[in-house]
């Protein structure tokens, strides 16, 4: 399973690379707003810096902020020219769907974001999105089952052999990642802190402490 990091923070992206688990990066306008940029140009350069960290790995999702078709096309084309590893992230709206169709025709890669239902995921695949981002955590937040949506989308895509890849987003805890791996989707995108929590087990800490105490008690 591919691990994408859901952040625009270069320190976190480098950390994930050092951990050896960095396959790609996803950003969104809220994540971009957490970094300090004073112009669009700076944001564009930032996307290029992220692509350069990735080297020969997967890609970086850069989200468009336009909401009407013509503007979306203009913005997405500009983003796609920044670096070959840029994937244009497009919101699941009617104009967004038309834009994805256009980008697919132009061979510009897309990630259809803000997916909250199987019908939206089916639509995105039908028009040629390369990735869909279903938001597991935000569905759980309103008392529905985010992982069930992942299962449904996987089944639908398998039934018709859609090439669209499922990139599970809005990951809140390690079980989200484990369950996604059991379902067998292509990738997750997660905050770095959840990635670290995959490593943790109290018995590992207790076990290591005991090994070291036993060793030090006998051997000086
Ligand atoms: C998806 O690509 C989004 O960037 C992200 O996963 C949203 O996560 P959140 O619900 O934690 O904001």
Boltz pocket constraint, residues with backbone or C-beta under 6 A from the ligand:
constraints:
  - pocket:
      binder: B
      contacts: [[A, 6], [A, 26], [A, 27], [A, 28], [A, 113], [A, 133], [A, 135], [A, 137], [A, 138], [A, 168], [A, 169], [A, 170], [A, 171], [A, 189]]
      max_distance: 6.0
